[in-house]
Amino acid sequence: MNILASAPGAHIELRALALHWAGQTDATAKAVGVIELAKSWGEGMIGLDPGANLEAQVSIPGRPLLPELISPKFVKHRSMRTTEGRAALIHALTHIEFNAINLALDAIWRFAGMPAAYYADWLQVAGEEALHFSLLAGHLQILGHQYGDFPAHNSMWEMADKTSGDILARMALVPRTLEARGLDATPLTRAKLAQAGDQAAAEILDIILRDEIGHVAIGNHWYKVLCDERGIDPVTSYADLALHYKAPVLRGPFNLDARRAAGFSELELEALQGDPR
């Protein structure tokens, strides 16, 4: 793919291209474009302007007309004993990865003035989320469905909207809260799929869990960098941000080993398990 041909009007600059792909409404094109963007960055073909103040000219995030977005309480739970039930679960995971692409792109284009390593980190995340989306969407097709066939919810992006004005809140409450929930949930989901005989899906989740530990670690790193810069305590500040932005209360069981691997301190894990909210 020629990155300029696929992003007409965008400069050969990382944050501008991230904004372009964030606005792309075709989910497959978005995933392919982001994978190519990460590759082009790695080959030194893309520049970076950390100080540019970018403004979206289209609705962000760009998303297809389907899936229909509904309240989480109306999302049906289906039996894993049926192909349709497994497809509905894979569809939900595919939607999470689609949102994760948009969240990583948003972290790149929206927040100016960060070190180059910050933008490189979130581009790595975006590229890996795009790969996850592609793997799951491909498996969904094997099950006779495609992305958009089932309703989905928009909870992850709602928190992105709430934290769009403060990078500290974004790092605290998206990668370290919403995405970190995947560290707890993925092993259980993998077990259900494997028990249902879908070994291919289980293997995709192995890839996702491995990568997501790294993604949460990136969120932890930049959250703590920002706390250091502002001279604030990461643990008490997290509690304050979670309360202020009405973050969901996290319920166990927690995958403590994965959370440790992702950079959560023992003090943070103790606070997580004793959250009084």
N, C-alpha and C positions, 0 to 999 in steps of 0.2 A: 504493500500500500504506500502510495506517495502521500506523505503527511500534509503537504501543502494542498494537494488536489482534494484531499478529504476534509480539509478545514479551510475552505475559501474565505479570505478576508482576515484570517488570524495571522498574527505575526509569528515568526519562528522563535517564539519565546515561551518558556514553560508555563508560566502562570496564565498567559493569554490563551494558550492552547488548552490548558485545564478548564478554563471557563468555557471555551468552545464546546468541549466534550461534555461538560456538565449540562449544557443546554440541549444536547442531542436527544431527540425523542425516541429514536429507534434503538431498542435495547441491545440488539446484536451488533449494530454499527458502533454503538458506544463502547461495548466491550472490546471489539476488534481495534477500534481507534485508540483506546487507552493502552492496550498491550503494545501497539505500534509506537505510541508516544514514549512509553517506558524504554522500549528498545532504542529509539532514536536518541533519547537522552543519554543512555548508556554508551552510545557510539559517538557522543560529542556533537551531535547535529543540532542541538537545541540550546539557545541561550537562556539567561535568567535575569530578570529585573525585579529584585526583592522589594524595591521601593515603589513600584507602580501601584497607583490606586485604581483598581479596575471596577467597572460597573456592568452588571448584566443587562443586556438588551433584550433578552427573552426570559420567559419564566424558568426559574431554577428550583428544583432540578427538572431537566427535560425528561419526560417519561411518556411511554406509549398510552394510547387510550385505554388499553386493558393491561393489567388487571383492574377491575373495579376496586376502589379503596373503600373499606367499610370499617366500622368500629371493631376492635379486637374481640369484643364480647359476642359478635355475630359470626366470627369465623368458625366454621364447623370443624369438629374433630371426627375423623373417619377411621375405620378399622384398618390396621396394618395387614389384615388377612386378605384384603382385596387389592387388586392392581390400582383401582381408582384411589383407594385410601393411601397407598404408598405414593402415588402420583401427586396427591394433594399435599402430602408432607414434603416431597421433593420440590413442589412448586413454592411452598412457603419458604424453604431454604433458598431457592433461586431468587425470590423476591428480597430476602435479606441481603444476599450478595449484590443484587442490583442497587439497593440502597447504599451498601457499603462502598461501591464504586463512586457514587455521587458524593458521599460523605468525605472520602479521601480527596476527590477533586476539589470539593468546597474548601477543605483545609488548605489547599495549595493556592487557589486564586483569591480567596476572600481576605486572608490575613497577610498584610504587607509588613515588611521590616524585620522578618525573621532571618536567621542564618541560612546559608545555602543548604546546609545539611538537613534542615527542617523540610525544605521543599523536596529534596531528594528522597528523604524517608517516606514522605506521604505519597510520592509518585510510585515508589516501590509497593506501598500498600495498595494503591489504586490498580496497578498492574496485576498484582496477585488476586485482588478481589475480582477483577475482570476475568482472570483465568478460572476462578471458582465458579463465577456465573456461567461461563461457557461450558464447563464440565457438567454442572447441574442441568443446564438447559438442554444439553445434548442427551443426558440420561432421561430427562423428562420426555423427550421425543421417542426414545426407545419404549417408554411406557405408554405411548400413544397420545401424548398431550404436548402442549407447548406453553411457554410463558405467557400468561394472560388468560388461561383457561379457567382459573379459579379466582375467587375474590381474595384480597389481601388487605393488610392494615398498614398504617403509615406512622406508627409510633416513633420509629427511629428518626424520621425526618422532622417530626414535630419538635424533638429536642434540639435538632440542628437549628431550626428557626429560632427557638428560644435563646440559643447561645451565639447567635450570629454576630453580636456586638462585642464579644469578649472572648479572646482566644484562650484565656485561662479556663473559663467555664466550659468552652468547647472541649478542651483536652481532658478536663475532669469528668465530664458527664456523657461524652459520646464514647471514645475508645475505652476509658477506664470504668465505665458503668454499663452502658448498653451493649457494647461489643464484648466486654469481659463476661457478660452473662453467657455468651456462647461457649466460653471455656468450661462453664459448669454444665451446660445443656448438651453439648455435642457428644460426649461419650455415651450419654443415655440414649440420645437419638440414634447414634451409630448402632448401639446394641439392639434397639427395636428393629432397625432395618436388616441387620444381620440375622436376627431371629426369624424375620419374615422371609429370609432366603435371598435378599437383595444384596449380595456381596459386593457388586459393583458400586452401589451407592455407599456402602460402608467404607470402601476404599477411598472414595472421593472425600468422605468426611474425615478420614485420616489425614489427607492432604490439607484440608481446611483447618483442622485443629492445630496441626504443626505450624501453619502460616499465621493463624490468628494469635498464637502465643507471641509471635514476633510483632504483630500489629499492636497488640495491647502493650507490649514492652515499649514500642515507639511512643504511644500515648503517655505511658508512665514517665518516660525520659523527658519529654517536652513539658509535661505538667510540672515536673520537679525543677526543670530549668527555669520555668516561668515563676514558680514559687520562690526560688532562690533570688531571681532578679528583683522580685517585689518585696523580698524580705519577710515572707510569711511562712507559717508552718503548713506542710502539705496535708497533714491529717486533720487538723482543726479547720483548715480552709476548705477541704473537701466536704466536711460535714456542713459548713455554712453554705457552700454552693449548692449542695444537694437539697437543702431546705429551701433556699431562696428560689431555685428553679423548679421546685417540686419534682425532683427526680424520683423514679420509682423506687420503692423500698425493696432491697434485694433479699430474697429468701433462699435459705440453704435447701439441699446440700450444696456446698461449694467445692469446686475442684481446686483444693489448696495447692497441690503440687504444680498444676498448670499456672495458677496465679503467682506462685513464687517464681516460676520460670519466666513469667511475664514482668517481673520486677516489683511486685507488691512487697512491701516490708512486713515483718512480723507484727509491727505495731498497727499497720493498716489492716492486716488480716484479723487481728484481734478486734479492732473497731468494727470491721465488717460483720463479724459473727455476733457482736454485741450491740448492733445498731438498734437504738431504742425507739426510732421513729415508727 
